Amino acid sequence: MWPSVSPKTNRGHYFNSAVLIDDDGEIRLHYRKTCLYDSDRGVFEVGTAFPVCEWHGIRLGLLICFDIEFPGPARQLARQGADLVVLLDGMMHPYGYVHRNAIPVRAMDNQCYVVMANRVGPGDQYRFSGESQVADPFGKTVALACSENEAVIDVTLDIAQARQARAAAAERAGYRIADH
């Protein structure tokens, strides 16, 4: 039910991957990171696909960390009708503001919800910035966790709001990101 990060091998190639596992323990979605950070290079191969699946009535896609700093990955998911983009993050201090600011922008750009689950606290080499976040399709941050402790964010998403945002964007002359 919850996306989790795990390296995935395929014929001797390694990918920084995320999976969505359903209630029955089946993998419903498998994403391979497409925007490799410096420390990923030479370790992982670049992913090339942006899969979307339907889960509990919501069309969703996954992204990993550095992917959110570029408009293309979230746009690819939106073009496939994603109502929700889930970002599995590992943003560290002092750069937490980069992803915290990017989340509502990507949500508004693509008229979908964006949920970021970020690591918090000390790691082997870095201190992670926390501040997991939820942004709505109009770019409003609707929930933000603290930067010091683990937290659970409990938010009800109104998926109709994503469709309303897309309809409003479609009314603007020449602006459309998806065919639905």
HUSULJO-V273662 format. One record per residue. RES is the residue in one small letter. PSI is psi in whole degrees, 0 to 359 (none if undefined). Layout:
res=RES psi=PSI
res=RES psi=PSI
This chain:
res=m psi=336
res=w psi=133
res=p psi=143
res=s psi=149
res=v psi=134
res=s psi=140
res=p psi=145
res=k psi=131
res=t psi=147
res=n psi=105
res=r psi=47
res=g psi=1
res=h psi=141
res=y psi=141
res=f psi=144
res=n psi=111
res=s psi=158
res=a psi=145
res=v psi=153
res=l psi=122
res=i psi=128
res=d psi=183
res=d psi=335
res=d psi=5
res=g psi=11
res=e psi=143
res=i psi=117
res=r psi=334
res=l psi=136
res=h psi=118
res=y psi=139
res=r psi=125
res=k psi=133
res=t psi=338
res=c psi=97
res=l psi=132
res=y psi=163
res=d psi=315
res=s psi=345
res=d psi=331
res=r psi=136
res=g psi=347
res=v psi=314
res=f psi=151
res=e psi=160
res=v psi=131
res=g psi=158
res=t psi=356
res=a psi=157
res=f psi=74
res=p psi=149
res=v psi=143
res=c psi=165
res=e psi=129
res=w psi=118
res=h psi=39
res=g psi=7
res=i psi=132
res=r psi=122
res=l psi=157
res=g psi=162
res=l psi=148
res=l psi=162
res=i psi=121
res=c psi=256
res=f psi=336
res=d psi=326
res=i psi=345
res=e psi=356
res=f psi=141
res=p psi=333
res=g psi=310
res=p psi=312
res=a psi=324
res=r psi=319
res=q psi=319
res=l psi=318
res=a psi=320
res=r psi=336
res=q psi=11
res=g psi=19
res=a psi=127
res=d psi=340
res=l psi=131
res=v psi=125
res=v psi=122
res=l psi=121
res=l psi=119
res=d psi=156
res=g psi=46
res=m psi=135
res=m psi=162
res=h psi=144
res=p psi=24
res=y psi=14
res=g psi=327
res=y psi=333
res=v psi=307
res=h psi=325
res=r psi=321
res=n psi=329
res=a psi=327
res=i psi=305
res=p psi=331
res=v psi=313
res=r psi=324
res=a psi=313
res=m psi=317
res=d psi=322
res=n psi=6
res=q psi=52
res=c psi=167
res=y psi=146
res=v psi=126
res=v psi=125
res=m psi=125
res=a psi=108
res=n psi=146
res=r psi=150
res=v psi=144
res=g psi=188
res=p psi=146
res=g psi=192
res=d psi=316
res=q psi=338
res=y psi=163
res=r psi=126
res=f psi=144
res=s psi=353
res=g psi=225
res=e psi=45
res=s psi=152
res=q psi=153
res=v psi=130
res=a psi=143
res=d psi=172
res=p psi=349
res=f psi=5
res=g psi=12
res=k psi=131
res=t psi=119
res=v psi=346
res=a psi=142
res=l psi=122
res=a psi=167
res=c psi=171
res=s psi=0
res=e psi=332
res=n psi=157
res=e psi=150
res=a psi=156
res=v psi=127
res=i psi=122
res=d psi=106
res=v psi=138
res=t psi=124
res=l psi=132
res=d psi=92
res=i psi=334
res=a psi=331
res=q psi=324
res=a psi=318
res=r psi=325
res=q psi=319
res=a psi=319
res=r psi=321
res=a psi=318
res=a psi=319
res=a psi=323
res=a psi=334
res=e psi=337
res=r psi=133
res=a psi=125
res=g psi=7
res=y psi=116
res=r psi=132
res=i psi=340
res=a psi=155
res=d psi=69
res=h psi=none
